[in-house]
Amino acid sequence: MRRVSCLIPFYNEGKRVLAVLKEVSKVKNLEEIICVDDGSRDNAAELIENNFPAVKILRLKKNIGKAGAVKAGLSATGGELILLLDADLKHVRPREIEKAVDFMKRKRWADMLILLYKNGSWLLRASGTDVIISGQRILEKNDLQKIFRRRIKGYRLELAINSFMLKHKKNIFWMPCSFSNTHKIKKLGARRGLEK
C-alpha cells in the first residue's frame, strides 16, 4: 500500500495549529506529519516542538505563501501520497481522516481525494465551489511535484492542482468531513478579515 505523508503549512496560527495536530496525531495510518512554518512571527513552531516531538518542522525565514510553503515541505516528505491540511481547521475527527487515507492507500486508480466541509455554506456546496477551493486533499506526490514545475503565486495552489488534474484527466473523488476553517474575521479582526 502507498505511504501517506501529512503536510501542514502555517503562518502565525498559534494555538490553532496545536489543536489540529492534537487530532491529526491520533490518525493511525499516516507515516509522518510535517509542519512548515511559513515565516511566522509567533511561537507556534516552538509550541509544536515542545508538544509534538514526533512532528517534523521546517522553518522558512520569510513568509512566501501557502504554495511556497507546501513546495518547501514536499522535499522532506517520504510518502507516495500527500495529505494537505490547513492549520486553522476546527472539528477535526481522526476517524474521518483515517477513512480518507485508507481509501487512497488501497485504491491505486484514485489520483486525488478532496475532503469537503460537511457543514459548509449551502452556497459553496450548491455552486460546487467547495470542491474547487478546499485545501484538504490527498494526492500523489509525483503529481504535486509536476504541478510545482510551473510557478504558483501565493495562495493559488488549489487552483493549480485542479487545473492539472483536469488537464491530465485524473481520477478525482471527494468525501464529506466534519471540519471547517476558522473564519478570517476571527483570525485577523473585522477590517482585515473582510479585506481577505
Secondary structure, 3 states (H helix, E strand, C coil): CCCEEEEEEECCCHHHHHHHHHHHCCCCCCCEEEEEEECCCCCHHHHHHHHCCCCEEEEECCCCCHHHHHHHHHCCCCCCEEEECCCCEECCCHHHHHHHHHHHHHCCCCCEEEEEECCCCHHHHHHCHHHHHCCCEEEEHHHHHHHCCCCCCCCCHHHHHHHHHHHCCCCEEEEEECCEECCHHHHHCHHHHHHC
